[in-house]
Amino acid sequence: MFRLKRKSKKNISYQKKLSIVVILLMLLLPLGKVNLYSYAATTESKKICIKESVEKGKFFAKTYTLDINTACSLVAKIKAKGIGTNLRLTIYGDCPDYFLGHNDLPVKILEKDAKGNVGGVLRTNHIMMADRYHLVVQSVNAIQENRTIELDFECKKIGVEDCDYSKIYLNNTKATATDFNIKNKKTHKFLLSGFREQKDISDYYKIHINKAGYLSLRFRTISNTGNVPFSLCMHSASKNKPYVVFKNPGKKFKAKLMKVTSGDYYLKVLANNSIKNHQIVYSLSVSKTENIKSVSINRKRLSLYCLQGYTTGKLTSAVNGKKSNSNNVVFRSSRSNVVSVSKAGKLTA
């Protein structure tokens, strides 16, 4: 009736490079008199939805801005009826390596149909770092009729922990390895990237073991857009011989339980050079644990009744012959409508 389940038990600011950039936006815009405006969304909204009135005989060009504090993908959607000209969309960021002037930014020409209608979508083609991003909307020629342009510019959050430029650059070498917390037993999601503005093909983590015992390591692929070969290697700081090597993990976790002595250890996650213009999202969990040989409870059978004084009971557990606590073992009822059980083992009929 009862199932026992073992409970599975980084902040540096991004300092933008200072640079003096002279941009002749008129080179990107069609000929004609153009006024450039900017509309900004708040950090909380992550989305701009707006309708713009456009005037016959005039060129249109405006910039829309999103301040993003998480890793994300960006999507811009445009719909305009009867404007009679193509629209050019461009997305760029404040990061100097993703600024105007680079030839690999997301750009798209939305072409008018026979009725002069324009519509379409522009998306970023990879996971973006937290930053300020801008969408430039420009008419290729003058607007043909007084009309309205409907625009949505939004961020879709992607839950990776190295979500900004400081974090993605931080632990690219053994000398700058980040400390890995093995006490919280958390499963982490990290990113490797071969895109020009990110350049992160390796991650290094440092683990400190203060007492000999067992270490549990779990590793899997969440996404790998180019099927890029990559691997994880763990070795002691005092020895070059690897404890474990995982190559090209699939969607299911590869797991290893290792007996370790006290000291420092390093984890290295490394992608093949073919990662250029690709990204890998991987999941990693490392925790100090026990080598579990047995789990038992104090009662195999227990009678409860819908009578005062007989509606509750208590289960206790032992791991490897030693009494455990609610942080180590979780109780669950297979028929909670008959008998419920708390995480600590209290039964209620």
N, C-alpha and C positions, 0 to 999 in steps of 0.2 A: 504493500500500500504506500510505503514511503520510499522516496528516492533520495539518496545522498549525492550531493554534487560538490566537488572541490571548487571553492571560489578562487578564481584566478585573481590573485591580487596583482627655454633657451631665450636674453632680451637686449639686443644691441640696436641702438638707433641707426637708421639709414641716413648717412650724411651724403647728400647729393654732391656730385662733383660740381665745382664752380666753373662755369664757362661763360664766355661772352659769345653769344650766337646772334648773328645778323641774318634775319630771314626776310627775304623779299617775297611776301605772300602773293604779290601780284603776279609772280612767275607761275604760281599754281592756279591762279584764277583766270577766267576768260577776260578778254578785253572789255573795258567799260568801267563806269564808275561804280565802285563797290564799297559798302560800309560793312565792317566786320564786328559782330557783337558776340558776347559770351553769356551763356546761361549756365549757372552752376547748381548742382543738386547737393543737398546736405549729405554728410557722411552716413547718416542713418537711413536715408531714403534709398540709396543705391539705384535710383531709377529716375529718369526724366520722361514725362509724357506731356507733349506740348503741341499746340496747333499754331502755325505761323501763317499770317496773311502775306501774300506776295502780290506785287503790283505789275501790271502789264507794262512791257517795255523796259523793265529794270532787271538787272542781274541780281541774283540772290546769293548771299554767302554769310553763314553764321557758324559759330562754334559753341558746342555744348560740353559741359565739364562734369565729370563724376569724381569725387574723392573716395577712393576705395581703401579700406583697411584690412583686406583679406585677400587671399589668392582667389582668382575668379576667371571666368570667361566673360567677354563683352559681346553684346548683341545690339545692333542698331536696325530698327525697322522704319521704313519710310513709305508713305502713301500720299499721292498727290494727283488729283483729277484735273485734266484739261490744262496743265501748265504749258504744254507744248515744247518742252525742252528736256534734254537728258540732265540727270543729277549726278554729281561726283561726290562720293563719300570717302573720308579718310579718318582713320583712328591713329592717334599717337599718344605718348605719355610724357611726363615731366623728366623721367630718367633720360640722361643724355644719350644713352645707347638705344633709346626707343623714341627719339625725337624726330621732328620733321627734318628731311634731308636724307634719311636712310631709305634705300630702295626696296626694303622688304616689309614695309608697313602694310597693314590691311587697307587696300584701296579697291573701290568698285565703282563702275559706271552703271547707273540704272537708266536703261534706255526707254524712251517714250514709245507708246504704241500708236496705232493709227488714229486714235482719238485724242492723243496728246497726254494720256495718263501715264504716270510713272509709279512704280512700286517695287519693293524688294528688300532684301536683308543683307547686312554686312556683319560677319562674325570674325572674332579673332580665332586663329587656327591652333592655339595652344594655351595652356594655363598661364595666366598673367600674374605678376607679383602685385602686392599692394602698392598703390601709387595714385597720382592724379592723372586721369585720362581724359582726352578730348576727342570729340567727334566734329569734324568739319564737313558741312553740307554746302555744296556750291552748285549753281546752275551753270551748265556748259555754255548756254546762250541766254539771251534775254527771255524773260517770262512772256508768254503769248497772251494770257488772259488773267484778270484778277481772280485769284483762287486761294486755296488754303493747303498748306503742307502739314500732314499729320506725322509726328515723329515720336518714337519710343527709343530711348537709349538706356540700357540696363546692364547691371552686373549680376552674374549668377555665381554665387559663392561655391568654392571648391575647398573641401576641408583637408588641406595639407598644413603641417606645422611650420615648415620653412616657407612662410607665406610672403616675405618681403625680401628685398635685395640684400639687406644686411645678413639675414639668416641663411639665405641660399649661398652666399659667398663665405660664410663664417668658418665652416669646418671642412674645407676642401683639401686640407693637408693634415698629416699626423700631428704636426706642431700646433695646429689650431683645433685639435679634436675637442668636441663639446662633451661635457660630462653627461653620462646617461644614468638617469635615476632608475635603479633596479628595485626600489622599495615600493613604488606605487603600483607595480604590476600592470601598468597601462599598455595598451596596444597603440603604437604610434603610426602615423602616415607621413611619409617623407617623399621628396621629389628629387629626381635627377633630370637635368635638362641640357640639351645640346643646342638650344637656340642662342643666337648671337648675343642678345642682351642679358642672358642668364649664365651661360657658361659654367655649368655645375655638373661635372661627370663623376664626381667622387664625394662621398661623405665619410668622415671619420668620427668615431665616438670612443670615449674613454670610460672604462668601468673600474670602480675600486671595490675590491673584496676585502673586508676587514677580518673575516673569519672563514676558515675552510668549510666547504659545504657543497651544495649542488646548485648549478645555474641552469635555468631553463631558457632556451632560445627558440623563437618562432619567427619565420620569415616567409613572405609570400608576395606575389605580384598582384597589384590592383589593376593597373593598366600599363601597357607597353605599346605605344602607337606604331613603332617600327619593328617590333619583335627584335629589339636590340639585345645582344648578349650582355648579361651583367651577373655579378657574383657578390657574395658576402664571405669575408674571411675574418676569423677571430684568432688572435694570438696573444701570448703573454708579453708584457713589456720587457721582461728579462730574457725571453726566448723568442727566436724567430720562427720556431716550428708552430704551424697553425693548429689550433684545437679543433676547428671545424671549418669546412668550406662548403657553401651552398652555391650551386651554379644554376642560373636560369630557372628560378622557382616558378611554379605555375600558380593558378588561382587558389589552390589549396595550400595550407600552411605546411612548410617543411619544418620539422621540429627536432630538437636535440637536447638531451639532458646530460650535462657534463659535471663531473666531479672536479672542483677547482680548489686550489690553495689560496691563501691570502696574498694580496698584491694587486697590481694594476694590469688591466687588459685593454686591448684595442680591438674595435670592430671597424672594418673597412668595407664599404659598399662601393663597387667600382663598375662603371659602364664601359663597354667597348667604344672605340673611336667612331663607330658608325652611328652613334647617337646624334650626330649633327642633324638639326631640324626635327628632332624627336624628343619625347619626354617619357620618363618612367615614373609611375607612382607605386611605391612599395610599402608594405606593412611590416613593422618590426616590433617584437616584444622580447624583452630580456628581464628576467626576475630571479632573485634568490629563492630557492625552494627546497623542499625536502624530497628525498627519494622515498616515495610512499609505497610501503609494502603491505599495509593493511588499514582498513577503515571499518569501524564497528560502532554499533549503538547499544544502549543499555537494555532495551526491550525489543523482543521479537514480536510479541503479541501484547495488546492492551485493549481493555474493554472500557468504553465510554457510554454514558446513558444521558438521555434528556431529562435528568433529574438533578435537582439542586445538590451541588457537592460532587457530582459525578460527570460533569460536562467537560472537564479539562484534564490534561495530563502533561507530562514533561519527558522529552527525550534528550539524552546527552550522548555525545559522540567521543570517540577516541581515534587518534591517528597514530599508527605505529605503536599502539599500546598506551599512548599518553593522552590524557584528557585534552580535547580541543576546545575552541571557543567559537563564537558566532562569526569571527573574522576568518576562520579557516574552513568551516563546513556550513553549508546552507541546506536546510530541510525544505522539501516541497511535497505537497499532497497530490496524489494522482486523482483524487476525487474530493476536491475542495468543497463541493456542495454537501458532502457528508461530514467530513472532518477537515478543518483548516489547520494549518501549521505555520507558525511564525519562523523567521529565519533562525531564531535562537532555539527552536525546537518545542515551543509551547503548542499543545494540541487543544482544539476546541471543537466539540461536537455540535 
